[in-house]
Amino acid sequence: MSDRMSVHGRTVCITGSSSGMGRAIAEHLGALGATVYLMGRNAEPMEESKARIEAAGGKADLATFDVADTAALQAWIQRAADETGRLDVMINNAGFGDFGTSFLSGDPDVWKGMLDVNVLALAVGSQAAVAAMRSTESQGNIINISSVAAIRRDSGMYGATKHAVNCINASLRSELEDDTIRVTSIMPGVFATNFSRNVGDDMMGMIAGMAGVENVERDAKGRVSREMLAQLAANMSTTFGDVEDIARTVEFVITQPIHLNIEELVIRPAKSFI
């Protein structure tokens, strides 16, 4: 007899839900009947996700704010718990970086932004989620999205923020062993997300060469265009991962019995170059 837990009816908070992995996770869990609280900086795609979730029989709520706004983040998590009487899953997904850019040419302002979003906001989100889970006596999962950069020693400032995520996760697990709250670090490799649009020229040149693309188009902000990313992903289906696979991985974690502690999962495409 299986003691796997159902997704249906559970309350899920997901940061960075307007694109990429966060959006895919939100729509996947919503389609399974979860009540999903989405947050991000771009309302339009989250409105589209909300409509898809509700059409599939789930429930969705969205909020637009900067995840680095500590007070807003804490209030949003508490609101989800207050409105539903529970908080079952907290997914700290929001993050950004410039993986592939040399350390010596790095921009300190970008570094600060990465630390604020990738580390501090994740820590605040985790802390607030534990408080909400305890107050509602929920059996909960905290899933923090790290990166394969966290298992490389030479992954620059971006990698340093992801090493910090894994350190936070290990600390949380130690403190929560006697609670019905589990903490998992998911470390993706290269997936077709907005993050992949920001990799440095050297790495993008290598990716383009492997995909058989001669010229990589970038937009006015210097990011790889969405159309170009889609072309690269299509040409490299075994090297660029599909975000739906991350969504299914999250489903696997949160449906395991609470007595299990799934500490870390590395999720890579079949072929990997980082």
N, C-alpha and C positions, 0 to 999 in steps of 0.2 A: 504494500500500500504506500503510495507516494505522499509525502508531507510537504511537497512544493507549495509555495504560497501563490495565491492568485493576484494578478495585477488589478482586477476589476474592483472599483470602489476605493482604491487607495489614493491618498493625496501626495502629489509629486511636485516639487519645486525644481525648476531648471533655469540656471543662469545662462546668458548667451544663447537665447532661444530663437533669435531672428535669422540664423543661417547655419549651415554646416551641420556638425554633429548635434548641437543642441536642438536645432529644429527637427532633425530626423528622429532624435530620441523622443521629443515631445509628441510628435505625430504618431509614432509607433506605440508608445504607452497609452496615449489617448484613445487610439483605435482598439486597444485591449480593455477599455472601460475605466481607465484612471481619470481622476480629476487633476488636470495638469495646470499648474501656475507657470506661465511663461514670462520671462523678462528679457529685455534687451534695449538697444538704443534705436532700433528701427521698427516702428509700429506696423507698417504695411505687411511685411511678410508674416508677422505674428498673427495679424488679423486673418490672413489666408490660412495659416495653420489652425487657428481657432475654428474656422468654418469647417475644415476637413475633419478635425477631431469630433466636433459636434455632429457632423453628418455620419460619422462612423459609430456614434452612440456614446462617446465620451463627453466629458465636460472640460471647459478650458476658461482660463482667465488670463489676461495679459497686463503687464505693467511696463512702462517705458521710463528708465532712469539709468544713470551711470552706475555700474556695479561697484565702482570705487567709492561711491557715496555710502559710507558706513551706516548712517542712521536710516537711510532709505532701504538699504538691504535688510537690516534687522527688522524694520517695520513690515516689509513685504513678507518675510518668512513668518512672522508672528500673525499677520493677517490671514495667511493661508491656514494656519493652525486654528485660529479663532473661528473662521468661517466654516470650516469642515469638521472641527472637533478632533482633528488628528493631523499628524505629519508623518508619513510613512517613508518618504524618499526625498533626499536632498542631493541634487546633482550640481556640483560646482564645475561648470563647463566653461564659463567665460574665460578667455585668455587671448593673448596675442604675443607676437615676437618677431624676430628677424633672424631666425635660424639660418645659418649659411653666410651671414655677414661676419667679417673678421672682427675680433675683439678690439684690435687697435684702431679700427675705423668706426667703432660704435659711437652712438650719440647718447650722452648721459641723460638727456631728457627722455629718450626712448627707454633707456634702462629703468628710469624712475617709474615710467608708466607701466612697464612690465612687472615691476615689483609690487606696485599698487594693485594691479588687476590679478596677476597670476598667483601672488602669494598672500598679500594682506586681505583682499576681498574673499579669497578662498578660505582663509583662516576665520574671518568674521562670519562668513556664511556657515561654516561648519559649527562654530561655537553657538550661533543663534539657533541652528537646526537642533543641536543636542538639547538646548533649553526647551525648545518647543516640543520635541519628542518626549522629553521627560515630563513636562507639564500636562501633556495629553495622554501619558502612559501608553505611548505608541511603541510597537516593535518596528524599529527603523533601520534604514540603510542610508549611509552617507557615501556617495560615490564622487571621488575627486578625479577629474581628468588631468592626468600628468602627460608624459610623453616618453618615447624611447630615448629622447635626449637625456633623461634622468639616469640612464644606465651607461652613459658615455661620460668619461672624465673630461673630454675636450670639447664640450658643446656650448662654450661661451656663456654670455650672460643669460640668454634664454634658457640654456640647459641648467644654469645655476638656479633659476626660479623653479624649474621642475624637480631638481634635487630637493629643493626646499619643500615642495608639495609632498614628496615621498616621506620626508622627515616629519612633517606635520601629521601625515596619515599614521605613521608608526607611533607617534606620541598619542594620538587620539585612540588608537587601538589599545594601547596599554592602559589608558585611563578608563576605557569603556568595557573592559573585560567582564565586569560584573553587571553591566547594563544589557538590555535587550536592544542594543544598537550596534550595528556592524559597519566597518569602514573599509572601503575598497579603493585601490588605486588602479585606474585603467590607463595604460600607457600605449597610445596608438603610434603606429609608424606613419607613413605618408598616406594621407587620405585627401580626397578632392574637396577641400574646404577653403574658406577665405584665408586661412593661415597659409595655405600653399601658394596663394597669390602674392605673398610678401617675401618669399625666400630670395636670397641674394642672387646676383647675376651669375656667379660661378656655378652655384648649384642648379639654378634654373637652366643654364646652358647645358649642363650635363643631362638634366631631365629631358630637355628638348631634343638633344642628340639621340637619346635612347628612344624617343617617340617619333623620330624621323621628321621633326619640325625644324625648319631652318631659321625662321625669324619669330621671336617671342614678342607678341604685342603687349604693351603696357598702357594703362590709362593715364590721365593727367596727374594722378597722385603717385605714379610710378609702380602701380600694382599690375600684375598680370591680369589681362581682361578676363571676364567670366567666360566669354566665348572661347578664348584660348585655353583656359583651364579645362573646359569641357572637352575640347579637342585632344588635349594631352591625356586626359583621363580615358577617353575612348580608345586612343592609340596604345595605351599602356594599362589595360585592364588588370593585368597580373602584378603591376607595380604600384599603381595608384589605387588605394582602397576605396570601397564604397561605404559611405557613412551609414547605410542601412545595417551593415555588419556591426558597427558600433552600437546601434540601437538594439540589435538582437543580443549583443553581449550584455548590455545593461539589463535587459529583460531576464537573462539567465541569472545574473547576480541577485536581483531583487526577488526572484521566486524561489531561491534556496531557503531551506529551513533556518531559522534564526540561530540555531545552535552551531551553525557553521560559520567560520570566519574566512572569507575569501580575501586574502590580503592584497594580492597584486596580479594583474593580468596584462601581458604584453600582446597587443593585437597588431599584426603586420599583414600586408599583402603577401602573396605567395613568393614574390621576389622582392628583396629589400636592398636599398643602397645606403640606408642610414640606420 
